[in-house]
Amino acid sequence: MGIQENSRCEFVIIDSFGDGICCDAGPGFYRLYYGTNTTAPGALLAEGGEFELEERVDFVVALRPTSTPTMSPAPTQPLTSISIFIRFDEEPMYTGWALRCDDTFLAHFPRESYSEDFSLQSVTKTFLVVEGAVCDFFMVDYDGICCDYGEGIYQIYSGDNVQGGVLFAEGGEFESVEIVSFRVEQGQLVEV
């Protein structure tokens, strides 16, 4: 399929039964590539299969260089650390989460990424995000991560770690999916 260069595009895959294309009814998946050489570095734009009703991937078809590129110093942009803390309930295999900033997934852990070994355990992940980025944190679980099967919780902090960071949002009681949207401003996270 040909797309005009420098076009902003959105790939949308929809499952009318609301259970994605993987895994209960078989190991279905999709892969979205740039160009015809699927093994070229950077060719894979997105892949997946485990979602609910739909999954969206935004991308830009960049202009191909007509001459050999030259190196120039990258502009420096202020970075802010974002820490995600998750304490799982007794059924971590039903829990998934993702962090997307400016239409790029920095982390994507679909359901079944965590085994029963993570039952009532915690994980913390820290990411560097550019100033001005707009982010979405997605937390997925059939019945939330609190309270029927343990006191699970998620927390989002600005800062390098949970102990030294500033708490922005937390939760655990939700149905199916919860989305927290925020923007990075002067080292802090603000609601959008």
N, C-alpha and C positions, 0 to 999 in steps of 0.2 A: 504494500500500500504506500503510495507516494504522498508525502506531506511537505508543504512548502517550508523552506528553511527559515529559521527564526520565528517559527510559529509556536505559540503556547498551546499545549494540547492536554487533554484529560482522557485517560483510559478508564472505562468503567466496566466492571463485570458484575452481573446481577444474577442471584440465584433466587428464584421465586418461592422456594420452600424455606428459605431463611437459614440454611445450614451450610452454605458454601459449597465448594466442589471437592472438598476433602474432609473428612476421613471416614465418617460413618457409613457412607454408601460406596466407598472405594477411594483409592489414592489419586484423585483428580488434582490437577494443578494447571497453572498458566505461567508463561514466561513472556515478558515484553522486552524486545531487543531493539537497539538502534542499529540500522544498517542490515546488510545481508550476511555479514560474517559474524556468526553467533559466538565464535571463540575469540574475537578481538578484545583486547583489554577495554573495559568500560562499555562493552556492547550490551550487557544485561542491565536494563533499566529497573525492572521489578519482577518479582515472582511471588507466587502464593497459591492459595487454594482454600486455606482455612480462614473463613470469614463468615459473617451471618448473611444478611440480605444483599449487601453490595460491598465492593471495595473499589476505591478510586485512587488513581495514580496520576499526578500532574507532572508534566515534563515539558522541556523546551527543545525543539529540534534546532541545534546550533548550526551556524554557518560553518561550512568546511573550509579550512585554510587553503588558499591557492598557492602559497609559497611556504618555504620552510619557516616554521615559527622561530622567533628569537626570544631569548629569556630576558625577563625584566623583573625587578624585585616586586614581590607581592605587596599590595597595600596592607598596612597594619590596621586592624580593626580591634577595638576592645573586646575581650572575651569575658564571659561570665560563666561560672561553674553552676550547674544544676545537678542536684543529687536526688535520686529516686530511691526511697526506702519502701520495701514491701515485706510484711510479715504475713505468711500464708496461713490459711485455715487448715483444717485436717485433709482437705482435698485439693492440693496444689495443681494436680493434673488437669483440672477444669479451669484454671486461671491463666489468662494471657494478658500481656500489656505491650504498649508501644509508645514511643515518644517521637513526634514529628515536628520539625521546626522548619519554617519556610518551605513547606512541601517536600522536605527530604526526611526520610525515616532515619533517625539516629539509633534507634533500637526497635526491634520487633520480635517479641517472644509470644508466638501464638499458643493457644491452648495445647496442652500436652508437652510443652517445652520443659516443664518441671515434673519430676517423678514424685512418687509417694515419699521418697527420701527427704523432700523439702517440707513435709507435713509439719506445721507449727514452727517452721524455721524462717529466717530472714535473709534477704539479699539487699545490697545497696549498690547502685550504679551511679557513676558521676560522668557528666558530659560537659564539654566546653561549647558554648553557644555565643554567636556574635551579637553584639549590641544591636537592638532593634528587631531581632528575630521574633516572629509570631509562632508560638508553639501550641501543640495539642497533645495532651497526655490521655491515652486510652487505657481503661482498665476493664477487662472482660472476665466474667464468670457467670455461670447460669443463675446463681442465686446470691451473688455478692460474695465477699470474703469474710463477712461478719454477719451473723452471730450464731447461726444454727450449727455450724461445724467448727467452732473455734473463733477466737477473737482476732481475725485477720484485719490488717489495716494497710493502706498505702499513704505515704507522705511525700510531698514535693518540697524541696528546699532550694533556696539560692545559697550557694556556697560549696566549698570543696567536700564537705562531709556533713553527716547528720548532726554531729555534736556541735560543730562550729557554724552551721548554716542557719538561715532564717526560714522558719516554717512558712510556706505560702498556702498549701492546701493539704487536706487529708480526708480520708473516707474509707469506707468498707461496706457500708450498707447500701446496696443498690441492686437493681434487677438487670441482669444480662450485661449491660455496658454503662460505663460512666466516662464522660469526657470533660477534661479540665483544660480550658484555653487561657493562655497568658502571653504577655509580651515581655521581652527583656529590656529594661530601661535603667541605665546608670547602675548596673550591677544588681538590680532588684527585679523581682517578678511582679508584674501588675496585671490585673484582670483585663480582658478584652471583651 
